[in-house]
Amino acid sequence: MKNLTIKVYGLVQGVFFRYTTRKFARKLGLTGFVKNMPDGTVYIEAEGPQDKLYELLEFSKKGPKYADVEKVEYEFSQPKNKFKGFDYAF
Protein backbone atom coordinates (compact mmCIF):
# COMPACT_ATOMS: atom_id res chain seq x y z
CA MET A 1 0.00 0.00 0.00
CA LYS A 2 1.16 3.50 -0.92
CA ASN A 3 -0.15 7.06 -0.95
CA LEU A 4 -0.01 9.06 -4.19
CA THR A 5 -0.61 12.78 -4.58
CA ILE A 6 -1.07 14.20 -8.08
CA LYS A 7 -1.44 17.78 -9.28
CA VAL A 8 -2.70 18.12 -12.85
CA TYR A 9 -2.19 21.33 -14.85
CA GLY A 10 -3.84 22.50 -18.06
CA LEU A 11 -7.46 22.61 -19.19
CA VAL A 12 -8.64 20.23 -16.48
CA GLN A 13 -11.63 21.95 -14.90
CA GLY A 14 -15.05 21.94 -16.51
CA VAL A 15 -14.21 18.90 -18.67
CA PHE A 16 -15.44 16.08 -16.36
CA PHE A 17 -11.92 15.44 -15.01
CA ARG A 18 -13.10 14.91 -11.42
CA TYR A 19 -16.00 12.71 -12.48
CA THR A 20 -13.91 10.40 -14.66
CA THR A 21 -11.07 10.29 -12.12
CA ARG A 22 -13.49 9.24 -9.37
CA LYS A 23 -15.04 6.58 -11.59
CA PHE A 24 -11.63 5.22 -12.66
CA ALA A 25 -10.20 5.23 -9.12
CA ARG A 26 -13.24 3.38 -7.77
CA LYS A 27 -12.90 0.80 -10.55
CA LEU A 28 -9.28 0.27 -9.46
CA GLY A 29 -10.38 -0.14 -5.82
CA LEU A 30 -8.46 2.92 -4.60
CA THR A 31 -9.39 5.22 -1.74
CA GLY A 32 -8.91 8.98 -1.59
CA PHE A 33 -10.35 12.07 -3.26
CA VAL A 34 -10.17 14.41 -6.23
CA LYS A 35 -10.58 18.19 -5.95
CA ASN A 36 -10.66 21.28 -8.17
CA MET A 37 -8.17 23.84 -6.88
CA PRO A 38 -8.57 27.64 -6.98
CA ASP A 39 -5.51 27.94 -9.28
CA GLY A 40 -7.25 25.90 -12.02
CA THR A 41 -5.48 22.61 -11.32
CA VAL A 42 -6.94 19.30 -10.18
CA TYR A 43 -5.53 17.69 -7.03
CA ILE A 44 -5.79 13.94 -6.49
CA GLU A 45 -4.81 11.98 -3.39
CA ALA A 46 -5.17 8.23 -3.55
CA GLU A 47 -4.12 5.14 -1.61
CA GLY A 48 -3.87 1.54 -2.61
CA PRO A 49 -1.55 -0.99 -4.24
CA GLN A 50 1.32 0.67 -6.09
CA ASP A 51 0.46 -0.94 -9.45
CA LYS A 52 -3.10 0.46 -9.28
CA LEU A 53 -1.75 3.89 -8.30
CA TYR A 54 0.48 3.85 -11.39
CA GLU A 55 -2.63 3.16 -13.49
CA LEU A 56 -4.31 6.21 -11.95
CA LEU A 57 -1.19 8.27 -12.60
CA GLU A 58 -1.16 7.26 -16.27
CA PHE A 59 -4.87 8.14 -16.54
CA SER A 60 -4.21 11.58 -15.02
CA LYS A 61 -1.61 12.32 -17.71
CA LYS A 62 -4.36 12.19 -20.36
CA GLY A 63 -7.63 12.72 -18.50
CA PRO A 64 -11.05 12.59 -20.13
CA LYS A 65 -11.80 13.37 -23.76
CA TYR A 66 -12.01 17.18 -23.52
CA ALA A 67 -9.13 17.70 -21.09
CA ASP A 68 -5.82 19.16 -22.23
CA VAL A 69 -3.22 18.10 -19.68
CA GLU A 70 -0.07 20.23 -19.85
CA LYS A 71 1.85 18.92 -16.83
CA VAL A 72 1.50 16.44 -13.98
CA GLU A 73 3.39 16.57 -10.69
CA TYR A 74 3.21 13.58 -8.37
CA GLU A 75 4.72 12.07 -5.26
CA PHE A 76 4.51 8.65 -3.63
CA SER A 77 4.65 8.31 0.15
CA GLN A 78 3.62 6.01 2.96
CA PRO A 79 -0.16 5.49 3.28
CA LYS A 80 -2.08 7.55 5.81
CA ASN A 81 -4.99 5.07 5.99
CA LYS A 82 -7.52 7.86 6.49
CA PHE A 83 -9.85 7.24 3.50
CA LYS A 84 -12.89 4.95 3.38
CA GLY A 85 -13.72 5.27 -0.32
CA PHE A 86 -12.90 7.52 -3.26
CA ASP A 87 -14.93 10.70 -3.64
CA TYR A 88 -14.90 14.43 -4.37
CA ALA A 89 -13.47 16.94 -1.94
CA PHE A 90 -14.60 20.56 -1.84
ZANU-378723 format. One record per atom (N, C-alpha, C): atom name; x, y, z; residue in one letter; residue number from 0. Coordinates in Angstrom, 1 decimal. Atoms other than C-alpha are relative to their C-alpha. Last residue first. Layout:
<rs>
+-------+--------+--------+--------+---------+-----+
! atomo !      x !      y !      z ! residuo ! num !
+-------+--------+--------+--------+---------+-----+
!    CA !      X !      Y !      Z !       A ! NUM !
...
+-------+--------+--------+--------+---------+-----+
</rs>
This chain:
<rs>
+-------+--------+--------+--------+---------+-----+
! atomo !      x !      y !      z ! residuo ! num !
+-------+--------+--------+--------+---------+-----+
!     N !    0.3 !   -1.4 !    0.3 !       F !  89 !
!    CA !  -14.6 !   20.6 !   -1.8 !       F !  89 !
!     C !    0.7 !    0.9 !    0.8 !       F !  89 !
!     N !   -0.2 !   -0.8 !   -1.2 !       A !  88 !
!    CA !  -13.5 !   16.9 !   -1.9 !       A !  88 !
!     C !   -0.3 !    1.5 !   -0.5 !       A !  88 !
!     N !   -0.4 !   -1.4 !    0.3 !       Y !  87 !
!    CA !  -14.9 !   14.4 !   -4.4 !       Y !  87 !
!     C !    0.3 !    0.7 !    1.4 !       Y !  87 !
!     N !    1.1 !   -0.9 !    0.2 !       D !  86 !
!    CA !  -14.9 !   10.7 !   -3.6 !       D !  86 !
!     C !    0.5 !    1.4 !   -0.4 !       D !  86 !
!     N !   -0.6 !   -1.0 !    0.9 !       F !  85 !
!    CA !  -12.9 !    7.5 !   -3.3 !       F !  85 !
!     C !   -1.1 !    1.0 !   -0.4 !       F !  85 !
!     N !    0.3 !    0.2 !    1.4 !       G !  84 !
!    CA !  -13.7 !    5.3 !   -0.3 !       G !  84 !
!     C !    0.7 !    1.0 !   -0.9 !       G !  84 !
!     N !    0.9 !    1.1 !    0.0 !       K !  83 !
!    CA !  -12.9 !    5.0 !    3.4 !       K !  83 !
!     C !   -0.4 !   -0.4 !   -1.4 !       K !  83 !
!     N !    1.2 !    0.0 !    1.0 !       F !  82 !
!    CA !   -9.9 !    7.2 !    3.5 !       F !  82 !
!     C !   -0.8 !   -1.2 !    0.1 !       F !  82 !
!     N !    1.0 !   -0.9 !   -0.6 !       K !  81 !
!    CA !   -7.5 !    7.9 !    6.5 !       K !  81 !
!     C !   -1.2 !    0.0 !   -0.9 !       K !  81 !
!     N !    1.1 !    0.8 !   -0.4 !       N !  80 !
!    CA !   -5.0 !    5.1 !    6.0 !       N !  80 !
!     C !   -1.1 !    0.8 !    0.6 !       N !  80 !
!     N !    0.5 !   -0.6 !   -1.2 !       K !  79 !
!    CA !   -2.1 !    7.5 !    5.8 !       K !  79 !
!     C !   -1.2 !   -0.7 !    0.6 !       K !  79 !
!     N !    1.5 !   -0.2 !   -0.1 !       P !  78 !
!    CA !   -0.2 !    5.5 !    3.3 !       P !  78 !
!     C !   -0.3 !    0.6 !    1.3 !       P !  78 !
!     N !    0.6 !    1.1 !   -0.8 !       Q !  77 !
!    CA !    3.6 !    6.0 !    3.0 !       Q !  77 !
!     C !   -1.5 !    0.3 !    0.1 !       Q !  77 !
!     N !   -0.4 !    0.0 !   -1.4 !       S !  76 !
!    CA !    4.6 !    8.3 !    0.2 !       S !  76 !
!     C !   -0.6 !   -1.2 !    0.7 !       S !  76 !
!     N !    0.4 !    1.2 !   -0.8 !       F !  75 !
!    CA !    4.5 !    8.6 !   -3.6 !       F !  75 !
!     C !    0.5 !    0.2 !    1.4 !       F !  75 !
!     N !   -0.9 !    0.4 !   -1.0 !       E !  74 !
!    CA !    4.7 !   12.1 !   -5.3 !       E !  74 !
!     C !   -0.6 !   -1.2 !    0.7 !       E !  74 !
!     N !    0.5 !    1.0 !   -0.9 !       Y !  73 !
!    CA !    3.2 !   13.6 !   -8.4 !       Y !  73 !
!     C !    1.1 !   -0.4 !    1.0 !       Y !  73 !
!     N !   -1.0 !    0.1 !   -1.1 !       E !  72 !
!    CA !    3.4 !   16.6 !  -10.7 !       E !  72 !
!     C !   -0.6 !   -1.1 !    1.0 !       E !  72 !
!     N !    0.4 !    0.8 !   -1.2 !       V !  71 !
!    CA !    1.5 !   16.4 !  -14.0 !       V !  71 !
!     C !    1.2 !    0.0 !    1.0 !       V !  71 !
!     N !   -1.1 !    0.5 !   -0.9 !       K !  70 !
!    CA !    1.9 !   18.9 !  -16.8 !       K !  70 !
!     C !   -0.7 !   -0.7 !    1.1 !       K !  70 !
!     N !   -1.3 !   -0.6 !    0.3 !       E !  69 !
!    CA !   -0.1 !   20.2 !  -19.8 !       E !  69 !
!     C !    1.2 !   -0.6 !    0.8 !       E !  69 !
!     N !   -1.0 !    0.0 !   -1.1 !       V !  68 !
!    CA !   -3.2 !   18.1 !  -19.7 !       V !  68 !
!     C !    1.3 !    0.5 !   -0.5 !       V !  68 !
!     N !   -1.3 !   -0.3 !    0.6 !       D !  67 !
!    CA !   -5.8 !   19.2 !  -22.2 !       D !  67 !
!     C !    1.0 !    0.1 !    1.1 !       D !  67 !
!     N !   -1.1 !   -0.6 !   -0.8 !       A !  66 !
!    CA !   -9.1 !   17.7 !  -21.1 !       A !  66 !
!     C !    1.2 !    0.2 !   -0.9 !       A !  66 !
!     N !   -0.1 !   -1.5 !    0.2 !       Y !  65 !
!    CA !  -12.0 !   17.2 !  -23.5 !       Y !  65 !
!     C !    1.1 !    0.7 !    0.8 !       Y !  65 !
!     N !    0.0 !   -0.4 !    1.4 !       K !  64 !
!    CA !  -11.8 !   13.4 !  -23.8 !       K !  64 !
!     C !    0.3 !    1.5 !   -0.2 !       K !  64 !
!     N !    1.2 !    0.3 !    0.8 !       P !  63 !
!    CA !  -11.1 !   12.6 !  -20.1 !       P !  63 !
!     C !    0.2 !    0.6 !   -1.4 !       P !  63 !
!     N !    1.3 !   -0.5 !   -0.4 !       G !  62 !
!    CA !   -7.6 !   12.7 !  -18.5 !       G !  62 !
!     C !   -1.1 !   -0.4 !   -1.0 !       G !  62 !
!     N !    0.9 !   -0.3 !    1.2 !       K !  61 !
!    CA !   -4.4 !   12.2 !  -20.4 !       K !  61 !
!     C !   -1.3 !    0.6 !    0.4 !       K !  61 !
!     N !   -0.8 !   -0.6 !    1.0 !       K !  60 !
!    CA !   -1.6 !   12.3 !  -17.7 !       K !  60 !
!     C !   -0.8 !    0.3 !   -1.3 !       K !  60 !
!     N !    0.0 !   -1.5 !   -0.3 !       S !  59 !
!    CA !   -4.2 !   11.6 !  -15.0 !       S !  59 !
!     C !    0.8 !    0.7 !   -1.0 !       S !  59 !
!     N !    1.3 !   -0.6 !    0.3 !       F !  58 !
!    CA !   -4.9 !    8.1 !  -16.5 !       F !  58 !
!     C !    0.1 !    1.6 !    0.1 !       F !  58 !
!     N !    0.1 !    0.0 !    1.5 !       E !  57 !
!    CA !   -1.2 !    7.3 !  -16.3 !       E !  57 !
!     C !   -1.3 !    0.6 !   -0.5 !       E !  57 !
!     N !   -0.9 !   -1.0 !    0.4 !       L !  56 !
!    CA !   -1.2 !    8.3 !  -12.6 !       L !  56 !
!     C !    0.0 !    0.1 !   -1.5 !       L !  56 !
!     N !    0.6 !   -1.3 !   -0.3 !       L !  55 !
!    CA !   -4.3 !    6.2 !  -11.9 !       L !  55 !
!     C !    0.9 !    1.2 !   -0.5 !       L !  55 !
!     N !    1.0 !   -0.1 !    1.0 !       E !  54 !
!    CA !   -2.6 !    3.2 !  -13.5 !       E !  54 !
!     C !   -0.8 !    1.3 !    0.1 !       E !  54 !
!     N !   -0.7 !   -0.3 !    1.3 !       Y !  53 !
!    CA !    0.5 !    3.8 !  -11.4 !       Y !  53 !
!     C !   -1.0 !    0.1 !   -1.1 !       Y !  53 !
!     N !   -0.2 !   -1.4 !    0.0 !       L !  52 !
!    CA !   -1.8 !    3.9 !   -8.3 !       L !  52 !
!     C !    0.7 !    0.4 !   -1.3 !       L !  52 !
!     N !    1.3 !   -0.7 !    0.3 !       K !  51 !
!    CA !   -3.1 !    0.5 !   -9.3 !       K !  51 !
!     C !    0.2 !    1.5 !    0.1 !       K !  51 !
!     N !    0.2 !    0.2 !    1.5 !       D !  50 !
!    CA !    0.5 !   -0.9 !   -9.5 !       D !  50 !
!     C !   -1.3 !    0.7 !   -0.4 !       D !  50 !
!     N !   -0.8 !   -0.9 !    0.9 !       Q !  49 !
!    CA !    1.3 !    0.7 !   -6.1 !       Q !  49 !
!     C !   -0.3 !   -0.2 !   -1.5 !       Q !  49 !
!     N !   -1.2 !    0.7 !    0.5 !       P !  48 !
!    CA !   -1.5 !   -1.0 !   -4.2 !       P !  48 !
!     C !    0.7 !    0.9 !   -1.1 !       P !  48 !
!     N !    0.3 !    1.4 !    0.4 !       G !  47 !
!    CA !   -3.9 !    1.5 !   -2.6 !       G !  47 !
!     C !    1.3 !   -0.6 !   -0.5 !       G !  47 !
!     N !   -0.8 !    1.1 !   -0.7 !       E !  46 !
!    CA !   -4.1 !    5.1 !   -1.6 !       E !  46 !
!     C !   -0.5 !   -1.3 !   -0.5 !       E !  46 !
!     N !    0.6 !    1.4 !    0.1 !       A !  45 !
!    CA !   -5.2 !    8.2 !   -3.6 !       A !  45 !
!     C !    0.9 !   -0.9 !    0.8 !       A !  45 !
!     N !   -0.7 !    0.7 !   -1.0 !       E !  44 !
!    CA !   -4.8 !   12.0 !   -3.4 !       E !  44 !
!     C !   -0.7 !   -1.4 !    0.1 !       E !  44 !
!     N !    0.5 !    1.4 !   -0.3 !       I !  43 !
!    CA !   -5.8 !   13.9 !   -6.5 !       I !  43 !
!     C !    0.9 !   -0.5 !    1.1 !       I !  43 !
!     N !   -0.9 !    0.7 !   -1.0 !       Y !  42 !
!    CA !   -5.5 !   17.7 !   -7.0 !       Y !  42 !
!     C !   -0.7 !   -1.4 !    0.3 !       Y !  42 !
!     N !    0.7 !    1.1 !   -0.7 !       V !  41 !
!    CA !   -6.9 !   19.3 !  -10.2 !       V !  41 !
!     C !    0.9 !   -0.7 !    0.9 !       V !  41 !
!     N !   -0.5 !    1.4 !    0.1 !       T !  40 !
!    CA !   -5.5 !   22.6 !  -11.3 !       T !  40 !
!     C !   -1.0 !   -1.0 !    0.6 !       T !  40 !
!     N !    0.4 !    0.6 !    1.3 !       G !  39 !
!    CA !   -7.3 !   25.9 !  -12.0 !       G !  39 !
!     C !    0.6 !   -1.4 !   -0.2 !       G !  39 !
!     N !   -1.0 !   -0.4 !    1.1 !       D !  38 !
!    CA !   -5.5 !   27.9 !   -9.3 !       D !  38 !
!     C !   -0.3 !   -0.6 !   -1.3 !       D !  38 !
!     N !    0.3 !   -1.3 !    0.5 !       P !  37 !
!    CA !   -8.6 !   27.6 !   -7.0 !       P !  37 !
!     C !    1.0 !    0.5 !   -1.1 !       P !  37 !
!     N !   -0.7 !   -0.9 !   -0.8 !       M !  36 !
!    CA !   -8.2 !   23.8 !   -6.9 !       M !  36 !
!     C !   -0.2 !    1.4 !   -0.5 !       M !  36 !
!     N !   -0.3 !   -1.2 !    0.8 !       N !  35 !
!    CA !  -10.7 !   21.3 !   -8.2 !       N !  35 !
!     C !    0.7 !    1.0 !    1.0 !       N !  35 !
!     N !    0.5 !   -1.4 !   -0.4 !       K !  34 !
!    CA !  -10.6 !   18.2 !   -5.9 !       K !  34 !
!     C !    0.5 !    1.0 !   -1.1 !       K !  34 !
!     N !   -0.4 !   -0.9 !    1.1 !       V !  33 !
!    CA !  -10.2 !   14.4 !   -6.2 !       V !  33 !
!     C !   -0.6 !    1.4 !    0.2 !       V !  33 !
!     N !    0.9 !   -1.1 !    0.5 !       F !  32 !
!    CA !  -10.3 !   12.1 !   -3.3 !       F !  32 !
!     C !    0.6 !    0.7 !   -1.1 !       F !  32 !
!     N !   -0.6 !   -1.4 !    0.1 !       G !  31 !
!    CA !   -8.9 !    9.0 !   -1.6 !       G !  31 !
!     C !   -1.0 !    1.0 !   -0.5 !       G !  31 !
!     N !    0.7 !   -0.9 !   -0.9 !       T !  30 !
!    CA !   -9.4 !    5.2 !   -1.7 !       T !  30 !
!     C !    0.7 !    1.4 !   -0.2 !       T !  30 !
!     N !   -0.8 !   -0.9 !   -0.8 !       L !  29 !
!    CA !   -8.5 !    2.9 !   -4.6 !       L !  29 !
!     C !   -0.8 !    0.8 !    0.9 !       L !  29 !
!     N !    0.1 !    0.3 !   -1.4 !       G !  28 !
!    CA !  -10.4 !   -0.1 !   -5.8 !       G !  28 !
!     C !    0.9 !    0.9 !    0.9 !       G !  28 !
!     N !   -1.3 !    0.5 !   -0.4 !       L !  27 !
!    CA !   -9.3 !    0.3 !   -9.5 !       L !  27 !
!     C !    0.0 !   -0.5 !    1.5 !       L !  27 !
!     N !   -0.1 !    1.2 !    0.8 !       K !  26 !
!    CA !  -12.9 !    0.8 !  -10.6 !       K !  26 !
!     C !    1.3 !   -0.7 !    0.4 !       K !  26 !
!     N !    0.8 !    1.0 !   -0.6 !       R !  25 !
!    CA !  -13.2 !    3.4 !   -7.8 !       R !  25 !
!     C !    0.1 !   -1.4 !   -0.7 !       R !  25 !
!     N !   -0.6 !    0.4 !   -1.3 !       A !  24 !
!    CA !  -10.2 !    5.2 !   -9.1 !       A !  24 !
!     C !   -0.8 !   -1.0 !    0.7 !       A !  24 !
!     N !   -1.2 !    0.9 !    0.3 !       F !  23 !
!    CA !  -11.6 !    5.2 !  -12.7 !       F !  23 !
!     C !    0.6 !   -0.5 !    1.3 !       F !  23 !
!     N !    0.5 !    1.2 !    0.6 !       K !  22 !
!    CA !  -15.0 !    6.6 !  -11.6 !       K !  22 !
!     C !    1.1 !   -1.0 !   -0.2 !       K !  22 !
!     N !    0.7 !    0.8 !   -1.0 !       R !  21 !
!    CA !  -13.5 !    9.2 !   -9.4 !       R !  21 !
!     C !   -0.4 !   -1.3 !   -0.5 !       R !  21 !
!     N !   -1.0 !    0.4 !   -1.0 !       T !  20 !
!    CA !  -11.1 !   10.3 !  -12.1 !       T !  20 !
!     C !   -0.6 !   -0.8 !    1.1 !       T !  20 !
!     N !   -0.6 !    1.2 !    0.6 !       T !  19 !
!    CA !  -13.9 !   10.4 !  -14.7 !       T !  19 !
!     C !    1.1 !   -0.5 !    0.9 !       T !  19 !
!     N !    1.0 !    1.1 !    0.2 !       Y !  18 !
!    CA !  -16.0 !   12.7 !  -12.5 !       Y !  18 !
!     C !    0.7 !   -1.3 !   -0.5 !       Y !  18 !
!     N !    0.3 !    0.6 !   -1.3 !       R !  17 !
!    CA !  -13.1 !   14.9 !  -11.4 !       R !  17 !
!     C !   -0.9 !   -1.2 !   -0.1 !       R !  17 !
!     N !   -1.2 !    0.7 !   -0.5 !       F !  16 !
!    CA !  -11.9 !   15.4 !  -15.0 !       F !  16 !
!     C !   -0.3 !   -0.6 !    1.3 !       F !  16 !
!     N !    0.3 !    1.3 !   -0.6 !       F !  15 !
!    CA !  -15.4 !   16.1 !  -16.4 !       F !  15 !
!     C !    1.2 !   -0.8 !    0.6 !       F !  15 !
!     N !   -0.1 !    1.0 !    1.1 !       V !  14 !
!    CA !  -14.2 !   18.9 !  -18.7 !       V !  14 !
!     C !   -0.2 !   -1.4 !    0.6 !       V !  14 !
!     N !    1.2 !   -0.2 !    0.9 !       G !  13 !
!    CA !  -15.1 !   21.9 !  -16.5 !       G !  13 !
!     C !    0.0 !   -0.9 !   -1.2 !       G !  13 !
!     N !    1.2 !   -0.3 !   -0.7 !       Q !  12 !
!    CA !  -11.6 !   22.0 !  -14.9 !       Q !  12 !
!     C !   -1.1 !    0.2 !   -1.0 !       Q !  12 !
!     N !    0.4 !    1.2 !   -0.7 !       V !  11 !
!    CA !   -8.6 !   20.2 !  -16.5 !       V !  11 !
!     C !   -1.3 !    0.3 !    0.9 !       V !  11 !
!     N !    1.5 !   -0.1 !    0.1 !       L !  10 !
!    CA !   -7.5 !   22.6 !  -19.2 !       L !  10 !
!     C !   -0.6 !   -1.2 !    0.6 !       L !  10 !
!     N !    0.5 !   -0.1 !    1.4 !       G !   9 !
!    CA !   -3.8 !   22.5 !  -18.1 !       G !   9 !
!     C !   -1.5 !    0.3 !    0.1 !       G !   9 !
!     N !    0.1 !   -1.3 !    0.5 !       Y !   8 !
!    CA !   -2.2 !   21.3 !  -14.8 !       Y !   8 !
!     C !   -0.5 !    0.0 !   -1.5 !       Y !   8 !
!     N !    0.1 !    0.0 !    1.4 !       V !   7 !
!    CA !   -2.7 !   18.1 !  -12.8 !       V !   7 !
!     C !   -0.3 !    1.4 !   -0.5 !       V !   7 !
!     N !    0.5 !   -1.3 !    0.4 !       K !   6 !
!    CA !   -1.4 !   17.8 !   -9.3 !       K !   6 !
!     C !    0.0 !    0.1 !   -1.5 !       K !   6 !
!     N !   -0.1 !   -0.4 !    1.4 !       I !   5 !
!    CA !   -1.1 !   14.2 !   -8.1 !       I !   5 !
!     C !   -0.5 !    1.4 !   -0.1 !       I !   5 !
!     N !    0.6 !   -1.3 !    0.2 !       T !   4 !
!    CA !   -0.6 !   12.8 !   -4.6 !       T !   4 !
!     C !    0.4 !    0.4 !   -1.4 !       T !   4 !
!     N !   -0.4 !   -0.8 !    1.2 !       L !   3 !
!    CA !    0.0 !    9.1 !   -4.2 !       L !   3 !
!     C !   -0.7 !    1.3 !    0.0 !       L !   3 !
!     N !    0.8 !   -1.3 !    0.2 !       N !   2 !
!    CA !   -0.2 !    7.1 !   -1.0 !       N !   2 !
!     C !    0.6 !    0.7 !   -1.2 !       N !   2 !
!     N !   -0.7 !   -1.3 !    0.1 !       K !   1 !
!    CA !    1.2 !    3.5 !   -0.9 !       K !   1 !
!     C !   -1.1 !    1.1 !   -0.1 !       K !   1 !
!     N !    0.8 !   -1.2 !    0.0 !       M !   0 !
!    CA !    0.0 !    0.0 !    0.0 !       M !   0 !
!     C !    0.9 !    1.2 !    0.0 !       M !   0 !
+-------+--------+--------+--------+---------+-----+
</rs>
